[in-house]
Amino acid sequence: MTRRSLNNAPFLDAAYGRTPNRTPVWFMRQAGRSLPEYRKLREGTSMLDACFKPDMLAEITMQPVRRHDVDAAILFSDIVIPLKAAGVDVEIVPGRGPVMGKAVRSPQDVRDLPVLDDEITEVSEGIGLILEELTDSQALIGFVGAPFTLASYLVEGGPSKNHERTKSLMHSDPETWHLLMEKITPTVIGFLRTQINAGIDAMQLFDSWAGYLTERDYREFVLPYSQRILDSVGGEIPRIHFGVDTGELLGAMSEAGSEVMGVDWRVPMDVAAGRVSRAVGPRVLQGNLDPAILFSGEQAMSREIARIKHEAASAIKAGEATGHIFNLGHGVLPNTAPEDITRAVELIHDTATGDVSAPN
């Protein structure tokens, strides 16, 4: 397809290592429960059903863009959508998360796991509606869940605090583990291809649970598959790679090949830049305001935003980063006041905020 031409799009300029006309910002989970218009629209519709309704997924994707003036929309979706579309029995249980009808633990379970072999037309149609409304300075980010996180949901049968069954399978039966990852990876790539063919401007590979792994285990059991997913994109669009509580894995995760590395709030941006740069050379960084700071009032928000911008600027000046996209260190918390999100975006866009020296 012919990709749309974006002029002066701060997000894409930063993602490509160019100098944007303002600090670009978007927030993970910006399209969601923090917005009253989202809650009203979703009344009586399950999360997964909403993701398969083109009009609804487009409207939810656009709500925070209209309200907050963020520089990018993030496609309203869920990491288990490709599993659902492939035919896996999965539902999102309110207050718990994705729950499988049957856990996948034996070699036969893995062999029986369906693979997504077609585009998801509902998602393609929804993306088309989104692109009709976005301006040529606003990017659309698609996303997919990383195979480790999807594997954990499948093996555990749902969310897990310790991922003990997942790690047990990994170490006691590595052959079955790798068979599972080989089965999941094409499904993730297929869902990503749906989004790319429909016209997304960038993508994020989101690994919710990778932070529970040692670097050794990550490299052996996860990295090759995340790398394969990112490789499938090539240079078509910018690629972001993000995981939660993955400060110790930043070097290894950066080897998967993304142009942009997401950083959670636990690691200062300049420290993160050093870890990534030592592994693969300087990259664009994304992050990393603690989502709880949005509850802390304007003075605290301004101070923390200035600190993060200062750390990122210092890393760029030192040659350890090539750009910065502002984001939270994870997703918007459900009880966040929408007006505080809007004010945070204004502060991030304000060049004066970046002139404030970070505290010692």
N, C-alpha and C positions, 0 to 999 in steps of 0.2 A: 504494500500500500504506500501511497504518498503521505509522508508525515506532515502534519501542519507546521507552518513556519511561525516560530515564536520570536517576537521582537522585544528586546530589553526585558527578558524574563529573568528576574534576579536568581531564582532557584537554579535554573539551568546554567546561567553564567557561573555561579559558584560551583556547581557540580562538575563543570568542565574545567575548573581552575582559572576561569576568567574573573575579572573584577566586576562585581555586580553594582548596580546604582544604589542599592541599599542592602543591609544585612537580610538575607532571605530567611523566612521562618515558616515552618508548618509544625503541627503537633501530632504525634501518634495518638490515636483515639479522639481526634478533634471532631470527627463525625460520630456522635454517640450520646451517651446518657447525660452528659452535662448540659445538653440543650433541651429546653422545654418543647421546642418544635419537633425535635426528634422523638421525644417520649409520646407526644400527641399522635404523631404519624404512625408510630409503631404499635399503638394500642390494638390488641387483638391479633397481632401478627407475630409469629415466632421469628427469632433472629435468622435462622436459616431460610425460612420462607421469604423474608424481606430481601435477602441476598439474591434470590432468584426472580424477583419482580423488577424488571428494568426501570419502570417509572419511579418506584420507591427507592431503589439503590442509587439512582441518579439524584433524586431529591435530597436524600440523606447525605450524599457526598458533597453536594453544593451548599448545604445549610451553613457550615462553619466558614466557608469561603465568603459568602455574602455577609455574614455577621462580623467576622473578625479581621477581614482583609489580609488573610494569610497568603503567602506567595505560591502555595501549591495545594491542590486537593489531593486527598488520599482516598483511593477507591474504597467504598463501603463494602466490606466482604469479611470473610473469616478464613483462618488457615485450613479449616476442615472442608471448605467448599469443594475442592477437587476430589476429596474422598467421597463426599456425598454424591457428587455428579457421576463418579465412577461406579456407584452402586453399593458403597459401604454403608452399613446400618449405623448411623451416627445421628445423635440429636444434641443440641445445646440445652442443657438443663439450667434454668435460672438459678443463680446463686452457687452453681457448681462448675459449669463449663461443659465442654464436649464429652459425651458419654457414648461409648461404643455398645452396640447390641451384643457383640461377642468379642472378647479379647483375642489378639493374635499372638500366639506363643509357640506353636509347634511348626515344624517344616511344612506340614500339610496346610496349616492355617495360612502360612505365607503363600504357598502355591495357589490357594483358593482366593487370595486377595485380588479383587478386580483392579484393572489399570484404566485410567482415563484415556480413551482413544479417539476423542472427538472434541471439537470446540464447544464451549458452553455458550449457546446463542443468547441466553438471557443476559449474561454478563457483557457480551459484545454489544447488544442493543443498549444496555444501560450506559456503557462507555460512550457510545455515539451520542446519547442525549446529553451527557456531561460535557463533551467537547463542543457541543453547539452553544453552551452557555459560557464556558470559560473564555476569558479574554486572551489576547496574544501575549500577555505578560504573566499569565497564570499557568503553571504546569499541572499535569495530572500524573500522580504516582500510583502505579499498581503495586501489588505485593503478593508474595507467596510465603507459606510457612516452610522453614527448612526441614529436611527429611528427618533429622534427629528428633525434633519436637513432635512431628507427626508420628514417628515410630513410637515415641514414649506414650502418646495417647492410645495408640493401637495396642501396645503390649500391656500397659497398665489397665486398659479398659476405660480410662477416664483420667482426670487430673490426679496428680500424685505429689505428695510433699517431699518424698525422698527418692522416687524413681528406682526403687530397689529391684523390681522385676525387670525393668529395662536394663539396668546395669548388670544384673545377674545373667540375663540372656547374652548380653554383649561379651561377658567373660567366660561363661560356661559353655556357650555354644556359638562361637564367633561365625561359624559357617552359616547358621540360620540367621544371625544378625545381618551379615552382609547380603544374604538373599533377600531379606526384608528391605534393606536400603536400596537394593537394585530394583525392587518392585515399586517402591515409593517414588524414586527419583523421576522416572518417566511421567508419572502422574503430575508431579509438581511442574515439570517442564511443559507438559501439555496445558496446564492452567495458565502458566506464564505466557505461553505462545498465544492463547486466546486473547489475553490482554494486550500483548504487543501488536498482534494483527489488527486489533480494534482501535489502536492509536494512542496508547499511553505514552507519556513523554519520559518516564523514568520508572525504575522498579526498586523495591526493597525486599531483600531476603531476610525474613524475621525468624530468629531462633530463640524462642521463649525460654527454653530449658537448658541451653548449652552451658550456662554458668554452673551447672551441677557437675560438670565433668572436669577431670584433670586435663592438662594440656596433652599429656601422653595419649590418653584415651580419645581426646578430640581428634588428634592427628591421625590416629589409626582407624577409628570407627566412624568418623563424621566428615572430616575435611574433604576427602576425595569426592564425596557426593555433593556437598555444597559447591565445590569447585566446578563440578560437571554442570550444575544448574546455572551458575553464573557464566560459564563458558558458552552455554547454549544461546546466550544473548549476544555474545560477541561485542561489537562496537555499535550496535543499533541504537541503544539508549544508555544513559548513565545508570550504574548499578550501585545500590546501597546495601551494606551488610550490617545487620544489627542483632545483638543478643543482650539479654538481661543478665546483670551481674557477671559480665565477661571481661572485666579488666585484666585478669591474668591470662586471658586467651586472645587479647587484641592482636598480638603479633601473628599467632597461628591463623586466626580468622581472616586477617588481612591477606594471607597467602592464597585465599580462595579466589581473589582476583577482582574485587570491586574497586571502582574509582573512589567511592565514598565509604568511610568507616564510621558507623554510628557508635556513640560512646554513652554509656549510662551515667547516672549522676555520681557514682561512687569513685570515679577517677577524674582528677583535674584534667582539663583539656590539653594543657601543655605536656603533662605526664603521658597522657594517651598518645599524643603526637610523637613523642620520643619512642614509645614502644612500637608503634606502627612503622615509623621511619626506619628504625633499626632492622626491622624484618623485611620490608619491601621497598623502602624509600618513601619520600613524602607523599601523602594522599590528602584529599579533601576530608575534613572531619565534620561530623554532624552531632549536635547535642548542645548542652547536656544539663539543663536546669532540673533540679529536683521537683517533681510535680507538686510536692507539698508546699513549696514556696508560693504557689499561686493562692494559698490560703493566708499568707503572712502579711498582707498589706503592701501598699505601693512602695514605701521606703525600702522594705526588705527585698521586694522584687527588683527594684531599680539597682540596688547594691549587688545582688547576685547576678543579674543580667550583665552589669558592667564588668564584674569579675570574670565571667565566662568569656565575654567578648575580648577582654584584655588578654586572657590566657591564650585564646585562639590567635589573636593578632601577634602575640609574642612568638608562638610556634611558627606562624607564617614568616615572620621576620627572621627567625633563626634557620629557616630553610627546612623545617621538619614537618610542615604542612603546606598544602597548596591552595587551601580555601577553607571556608567555614559556612555551614548551614546551621542556623539556630533551630533547636528543637528541645523538647524535654528529654530527660534521661530515661523515660519510659512513657506511658500513656497518660492522658488527662484523666484524673480521678473523677468518678461519677458525681460527687457532690461539689465539684468546683463551680463557683459562680461564673456564668458566662461573661459578665462584665469584667471580671478579673482576667479572664483569658484575653478579651479584647484589649484591656489596658496593657497587658504584658506584650502583646504584639506591637502596640504603639511605642512602648519603651524600647523594644528591640529594633524597630525601624528608626528610632530617633538617633541621629548620629551623635548627639550630645551625650547620650548614655555611654557610647563607646569611648568618649574622651575622659571618662572618670577613671582614675587610676584604681586598680584593684587593691584591696587591703593587703597588708603584709601578712 
